[in-house]
Every structure is written in structure tokens, then in C-alpha cells.
Amino acid sequence: MKKIILFTLLFGGKLIAQPTFTSNDMIDVGFSYSSKEITNASTANVTATGANSVWNYSNINAGTTTVFSYVSPIGKPGASNFPASTLCQQSTSTQGNIGYSFYVKSSTLFSFDGIFSTTAAGPTVSQFNPNMDIYRFPLTLNSAFTQPIGGTTTVDVFTYYREGSQTSTCDGFGTLTTTLGTFQNVLRIKTIQLYSDSLSFDGGSIVSNYEIEIYSWISAASKGIPLMSISSISIDNAAPTIFGTLSSEPALRIEETQTLPFSIFPNPANEDFSIQFPQDLKANLNAEIYSVTGKLVKSISNITSTSTFNIATGDLAKGTYFIVLKNDKISGVQKLIIM
């Protein structure tokens, strides 16, 4: 039975203010990042907690790389199973299987809705009930919550039922060093999951009991993607298996998309520019401006214009930018040049 487990600040001798992570810092449509498997995860010491912690994992070895992209859930395979989802993570396994993880992002939480994947055995659908919260906002040192874990996973004609609970606590902040670099303003999240999976089969039932401990290091710069994650999983009280990942900070994909059609004029722009979009898409519409490195440099929320709105460029340096226009379900990306 295959299981999918998906699942800072002292610098230069100076104490840095305690970071707070909000929904505005979370990953969104149009971003991608690479994740590397840690090959010596069992050597990681995770005992450091509290304010201004220093986590030095420069001796961690990185292995296979997987690239993840975040897209709109609209029209994606399996999306009909997750009508409330607002974000979809797309990945391809080393065997070539494509998987889609569906999430719900709001001002108060970021939660896991479920998974749809295809294999040689057919489609696999995992649905969480309730959604499994990953973060609740605002998130800072000592933030904590406990919730039930429940749901089903259907593989071919078999359905597994999950029941249990999880507790998540932000137990530290500070500076994280990995083989990918040094990251400041990092929050460390400790998650404990205790649950059982059961399957009715041939007049009986098969039950597996899980104890999982996950440590994740995130920051606003990582947009909630764990810069490092160490997980320990024990099944039916067996000796735990320890594994982990290292990730890069996400970057905005530079290709332009037209999922949400809009136009920019003039382009190139000088003192200001206008964005024009279909009038029926103005509800909950937001605009974000990113540099070519993927840094958010300006945002406009809750646009109420009928079909056109103007943005001044006085606070933006000359160069190339990407404009993301989006609402709860759809987004588009276009390039802008400021001269």
C-alpha cells in the first residue's frame, strides 16, 4: 500500500525581530521551485528551538531533483473532485507519472484538499475530510493548532479510510543554512500526525497505524515552501524511516500566459500604464508586479474598476517586469517593460 506523505534570527551577532508569516506571503499561481531529496536525513539534528535559533545543515547531501509548478486548478485532471480548491501543484515522478495536489488558500489558512494522480494501475484519488491545514495565519513563534485527520484514498476498486489527528506548532525562528545557501527570517514548524488507514477486503479489514513527525523550515522568501523538511514515519510501531527534502526559493515562471485575458498599454511604459480586462472578471481581482528574479515589488488588491485601471510607475526602476492579474479561480501573466 503506497502512501504519499507530503508533507529563523541570529546573524552577524545581532538579534532580529520575530518574523510573522501571513497569507500574502504564500505561494501562488505562476510560481515553480525545485526540490532535492536528502540522502542522509537521519544525520540532521532537529533539537534547536526558540527565538534566534541557528540551524546549520551544510553537511546535508542532496540527491534527485523534482520540479514543482503551481497552476490554476481549472481544467486540471481530477479537479472535479476538489471544487473548492484555489491552487494546484503539478509534478512528475521519476517514473513519469503526473500528479496534481489541490490546495485551498484563504486569508486565514492554507490547507491540503487532496491528490489526483495517474499510474499504470489507474487513477488514484485522495480526498481529505476535513481539509488538512498546513498553515493557519498569522503564523509566528508559538502559533499552534490541533485538528482531526480524515478522508479516503481510492486506488482502482479499493478505498482506504483514514482517521486520526495532527498538531502543528511553530517552535522556533532564526537562520537556516543548507547546501543550497543561508536563509534568514526562517520559521520552523513541527507537525505530529497520528492516524490509521483501514481497508475492507475479502470479508475482513487491514489496518495500518502511522506515527509521523515532520520538521519544516519556511520563510516569506520561500513563500511557504519548506526550504528544508525532515520527516520521521513509523508504521505499526516499527523503527522509523527518516527522509527529507531541500528546496530552492520559488521563482515566478517567466512565460506569459493568457488563462485570464488582459492587455497592457502603453508597453513599454514610462510614467504609468493601464491594464484592460473583461468586465465580467472584475470580482475579487488583484494585480501583482514581479521583477525578473521573481520578487514581488508591487500589488493592488480588490480592483473595482469596470474594465480598465491605471498604475503609476514612479516607484519602479527601469527594466522588465511581469504582471500577474488574478482572482480566486483564474490568472494570467504578461510582460511589461518600463523605460
C-alpha positions as CSV (number, residue, x, y, z in Angstrom):
1,M,0.0,0.0,0.0
2,K,1.8,3.1,-1.2
3,K,1.5,6.2,0.9
4,I,2.1,9.7,-0.1
5,I,3.4,11.9,2.7
6,L,3.6,15.5,1.7
7,F,4.2,17.0,3.5
8,T,14.5,32.0,12.0
9,L,17.1,35.2,13.6
10,L,20.7,35.4,14.6
11,F,23.0,36.9,12.0
12,G,26.3,38.7,12.5
13,G,25.8,38.6,16.2
14,K,22.6,40.8,16.0
15,L,19.1,39.8,17.2
16,I,16.5,40.3,14.5
17,A,12.8,40.9,15.1
18,Q,10.5,37.9,15.3
19,P,9.0,37.1,11.8
20,T,5.3,36.7,11.1
21,F,4.0,34.8,8.1
22,T,0.6,35.7,6.5
23,S,-1.4,34.5,3.6
24,N,0.1,37.3,1.5
25,D,3.5,35.5,1.8
26,M,2.1,32.2,0.4
27,I,2.9,30.6,-2.9
28,D,0.5,31.4,-5.8
29,V,-0.3,30.6,-9.4
30,G,2.7,31.1,-11.7
31,F,5.5,30.0,-9.4
32,S,7.7,27.0,-9.5
33,Y,10.6,25.6,-7.4
34,S,13.0,22.6,-7.4
35,S,13.1,20.1,-4.5
36,K,16.1,17.8,-3.9
37,E,15.9,14.5,-1.9
38,I,18.1,14.5,1.2
39,T,20.2,11.3,1.1
40,N,21.5,11.5,4.8
41,A,18.4,12.8,6.5
42,S,19.0,10.7,9.7
43,T,22.1,12.8,10.5
44,A,20.0,16.0,10.9
45,N,19.8,17.3,14.5
46,V,16.5,19.0,14.9
47,T,16.6,19.8,18.6
48,A,17.3,23.6,18.4
49,T,14.1,25.6,19.1
50,G,13.1,29.1,20.3
51,A,14.0,32.6,19.2
52,N,17.1,33.3,17.2
53,S,17.9,29.7,16.6
54,V,20.8,28.7,14.2
55,W,20.2,25.6,12.1
56,N,23.4,24.6,10.3
57,Y,22.8,21.7,7.9
58,S,25.7,22.4,5.5
59,N,26.7,18.7,5.7
60,I,23.3,17.6,4.3
61,N,23.7,15.7,0.9
62,A,21.2,16.4,-1.9
63,G,20.1,13.8,-4.4
64,T,17.4,13.5,-7.0
65,T,15.7,16.8,-8.1
66,T,12.0,17.2,-8.8
67,V,10.4,20.4,-10.1
68,F,7.0,21.6,-8.9
69,S,4.8,24.2,-10.5
70,Y,1.8,25.9,-9.2
71,V,-1.1,26.5,-11.6
72,S,-4.8,27.2,-11.6
73,P,-6.9,24.1,-10.8
74,I,-9.3,24.9,-13.5
75,G,-9.4,22.2,-16.1
76,K,-6.7,20.0,-14.5
77,P,-7.2,16.3,-14.3
78,G,-9.1,15.3,-11.2
79,A,-10.1,18.9,-10.4
80,S,-13.8,18.0,-10.3
81,N,-13.0,16.0,-7.1
82,F,-11.9,19.3,-5.4
83,P,-14.3,22.1,-6.4
84,A,-13.2,24.3,-3.5
85,S,-9.5,24.3,-4.4
86,T,-7.9,27.5,-5.4
87,L,-4.4,26.3,-6.2
88,C,-2.9,23.2,-7.9
89,Q,0.6,21.8,-7.6
90,Q,1.8,19.8,-10.6
91,S,4.7,17.4,-10.5
92,T,6.1,14.5,-12.5
93,S,7.6,11.5,-10.7
94,T,10.8,9.8,-11.8
95,Q,8.6,7.1,-13.3
96,G,6.9,9.7,-15.5
97,N,3.6,9.7,-13.6
98,I,1.9,13.1,-13.4
99,G,0.4,14.1,-10.1
100,Y,-1.8,17.0,-9.0
101,S,-2.1,18.2,-5.4
102,F,-5.0,20.6,-4.7
103,Y,-5.0,23.3,-2.1
104,V,-7.3,25.9,-0.6
105,K,-5.7,29.3,0.1
106,S,-7.5,32.0,2.1
107,S,-6.7,34.9,4.4
108,T,-6.8,32.6,7.4
109,L,-5.3,29.3,6.3
110,F,-3.5,27.2,3.6
111,S,-4.9,23.7,3.5
112,F,-4.5,20.5,1.6
113,D,-7.6,19.5,-0.3
114,G,-6.4,16.2,-1.9
115,I,-4.4,14.5,-4.6
116,F,-5.1,13.1,-8.0
117,S,-2.5,11.0,-9.9
118,T,-2.3,8.5,-12.7
119,T,-0.3,5.3,-12.6
120,A,-0.3,2.0,-14.5
121,A,-2.9,0.7,-12.1
122,G,-5.2,3.6,-13.0
123,P,-6.2,6.9,-11.3
124,T,-5.7,7.5,-7.6
125,V,-7.8,10.0,-5.7
126,S,-7.1,11.1,-2.1
127,Q,-9.7,13.4,-0.5
128,F,-9.2,14.9,2.9
129,N,-12.2,15.4,5.1
130,P,-11.8,17.9,6.7
131,N,-9.1,19.6,4.6
132,M,-5.7,19.1,6.2
133,D,-4.5,22.5,7.3
134,I,-0.8,23.1,6.6
135,Y,-0.7,26.7,7.9
136,R,-3.1,28.9,9.8
137,F,-2.4,32.7,9.6
138,P,-0.9,34.7,11.1
139,L,1.9,32.3,11.8
140,T,4.7,33.2,14.2
141,L,6.6,31.7,17.1
142,N,4.4,29.6,19.4
143,S,1.5,29.6,16.9
144,A,-0.2,26.2,17.2
145,F,-3.3,24.2,16.3
146,T,-4.7,20.7,16.5
147,Q,-7.3,19.2,14.1
148,P,-8.7,15.8,13.1
149,I,-7.4,14.0,10.1
150,G,-9.8,12.1,7.9
151,G,-10.6,11.2,4.3
152,T,-10.4,8.5,1.7
153,T,-7.9,7.2,-0.9
154,T,-9.3,5.3,-3.9
155,V,-7.0,3.2,-6.0
156,D,-8.7,1.1,-8.7
157,V,-11.5,-0.7,-6.9
158,F,-10.0,-0.3,-3.4
159,T,-10.8,2.5,-0.9
160,Y,-8.7,3.3,2.1
161,Y,-10.2,5.2,5.0
162,R,-8.1,7.5,7.2
163,E,-8.8,8.7,10.7
164,G,-6.6,10.4,13.3
165,S,-5.3,13.9,14.3
166,Q,-2.5,16.3,13.8
167,T,-0.9,19.0,15.9
168,S,1.2,21.8,14.3
169,T,3.5,24.2,16.3
170,C,5.8,26.9,15.3
171,D,8.6,26.2,17.7
172,G,11.4,28.4,16.5
173,F,12.8,31.1,14.3
174,G,16.2,32.0,13.2
175,T,18.8,31.3,10.4
176,L,18.9,28.2,8.3
177,T,22.0,27.0,6.4
178,T,21.8,24.2,3.9
179,T,23.9,23.1,0.9
180,L,21.6,25.5,-1.2
181,G,22.6,28.6,0.8
182,T,21.9,30.5,4.0
183,F,18.3,31.8,4.7
184,Q,17.3,34.3,7.3
185,N,13.9,35.1,8.9
186,V,13.0,31.4,8.9
187,L,10.2,29.9,10.9
188,R,10.4,26.2,12.0
189,I,7.2,24.2,12.1
190,K,6.9,20.9,14.0
191,T,3.9,18.7,13.0
192,I,2.9,15.5,14.7
193,Q,0.4,13.2,12.8
194,L,-1.2,10.2,14.4
195,Y,-3.7,8.3,12.2
196,S,-4.8,4.9,10.9
197,D,-5.6,3.7,7.4
198,S,-8.1,0.9,7.0
199,L,-9.2,-1.2,4.0
200,S,-12.1,-3.7,4.0
201,F,-11.0,-6.7,2.0
202,D,-12.4,-10.2,1.5
203,G,-14.7,-10.0,4.5
204,G,-12.0,-8.6,6.8
205,S,-10.0,-5.4,7.2
206,I,-6.4,-4.3,7.0
207,V,-5.4,-1.5,9.4
208,S,-2.1,0.3,9.4
209,N,-1.2,2.8,12.2
210,Y,1.0,5.7,11.5
211,E,3.2,8.0,13.7
212,I,4.7,10.9,11.7
213,E,6.9,13.7,12.9
214,I,7.7,16.5,10.4
215,Y,10.0,19.5,10.8
216,S,9.7,22.2,8.1
217,W,11.6,25.4,7.7
218,I,9.8,28.2,5.8
219,S,10.1,31.9,5.2
220,A,8.3,34.7,3.4
221,A,11.0,34.5,0.7
222,S,10.2,30.8,0.3
223,K,6.5,31.6,0.0
224,G,5.7,28.8,2.4
225,I,7.6,26.2,0.5
226,P,9.8,24.3,3.0
227,L,13.4,25.3,2.4
228,M,14.2,22.1,4.3
229,S,12.0,19.3,5.6
230,I,12.8,16.3,7.8
231,S,10.2,13.6,8.3
232,S,10.2,10.5,10.5
233,I,7.5,7.9,9.8
234,S,6.7,4.8,11.8
235,I,4.2,2.2,10.7
236,D,2.7,-0.2,13.3
237,N,5.3,0.7,15.8
238,A,8.2,-0.3,13.6
239,A,11.5,1.5,13.6
240,P,11.0,4.9,12.0
241,T,12.1,5.8,8.4
242,I,13.7,9.2,8.2
243,F,13.7,11.2,4.9
244,G,13.8,14.8,3.9
245,T,14.0,17.4,1.1
246,L,15.8,20.6,0.3
247,S,14.1,23.3,-1.8
248,S,15.1,26.4,-3.7
249,E,13.2,29.7,-3.1
250,P,10.3,29.7,-5.6
251,A,10.6,31.9,-8.8
252,L,7.9,33.3,-11.0
253,R,7.8,31.4,-14.3
254,I,8.8,33.8,-17.0
255,E,6.5,32.6,-19.7
256,E,3.4,34.7,-20.4
257,T,0.0,33.1,-20.0
258,Q,-3.5,34.0,-21.2
259,T,-5.7,31.9,-18.9
260,L,-7.1,35.3,-17.8
261,P,-7.0,37.5,-20.9
262,F,-5.9,41.1,-20.4
263,S,-3.9,43.7,-22.2
264,I,-1.3,46.3,-21.1
265,F,-0.8,49.7,-22.7
266,P,1.4,51.5,-23.4
267,N,4.1,48.9,-23.3
268,P,6.9,49.9,-23.0
269,A,5.6,52.3,-20.3
270,N,7.1,55.4,-18.9
271,E,5.2,57.3,-16.1
272,D,2.2,54.9,-15.9
273,F,0.4,52.1,-17.7
274,S,-3.1,50.7,-17.9
275,I,-4.5,47.2,-17.7
276,Q,-7.6,46.3,-19.5
277,F,-9.6,43.1,-18.8
278,P,-13.0,41.6,-19.4
279,Q,-15.7,43.3,-17.3
280,D,-17.1,40.1,-16.0
281,L,-13.8,39.2,-14.3
282,K,-13.6,42.2,-12.0
283,A,-14.8,40.4,-8.9
284,N,-12.0,39.8,-6.4
285,L,-9.5,40.9,-8.9
286,N,-5.9,41.5,-7.8
287,A,-2.8,42.7,-9.7
288,E,0.8,41.9,-8.7
289,I,4.1,43.1,-10.3
290,Y,7.2,40.9,-10.1
291,S,10.8,41.6,-11.1
292,V,12.5,39.2,-13.5
293,T,14.0,37.5,-10.4
294,G,10.5,36.7,-9.1
295,K,10.4,39.3,-6.3
296,L,7.1,40.9,-5.6
297,V,7.6,44.6,-6.0
298,K,4.0,46.0,-6.0
299,S,0.5,44.7,-5.5
300,I,-3.0,46.1,-5.9
301,S,-5.9,44.3,-4.2
302,N,-9.7,44.3,-4.7
303,I,-9.7,46.2,-8.0
304,T,-13.2,47.7,-8.5
305,S,-12.7,49.4,-11.9
306,T,-15.2,48.3,-14.5
307,S,-12.7,47.1,-17.1
308,T,-9.6,49.3,-17.1
309,F,-7.3,50.6,-14.3
310,N,-4.2,52.7,-14.2
311,I,-0.9,52.0,-12.3
312,A,1.8,54.6,-11.8
313,T,5.4,53.5,-12.3
314,G,7.2,56.2,-10.3
315,D,8.3,53.8,-7.6
316,L,9.5,51.2,-10.1
317,A,13.0,51.2,-11.6
318,K,13.5,50.9,-15.4
319,G,13.5,47.3,-16.5
320,T,11.4,44.2,-17.3
321,Y,8.6,43.1,-15.1
322,F,5.8,40.5,-15.1
323,I,2.2,41.5,-14.4
324,V,0.1,38.8,-12.7
325,L,-3.7,39.5,-12.9
326,K,-5.8,37.1,-10.9
327,N,-9.0,36.4,-9.0
328,D,-9.9,33.3,-6.8
329,K,-10.0,30.9,-9.7
330,I,-8.1,32.2,-12.8
331,S,-4.9,34.2,-13.5
332,G,-2.8,35.5,-16.4
333,V,0.8,36.7,-16.8
334,Q,2.2,39.3,-19.2
335,K,5.5,41.0,-19.6
336,L,5.9,44.8,-19.0
337,I,8.9,47.0,-19.9
338,I,9.4,50.3,-18.1
339,M,11.6,52.8,-19.8
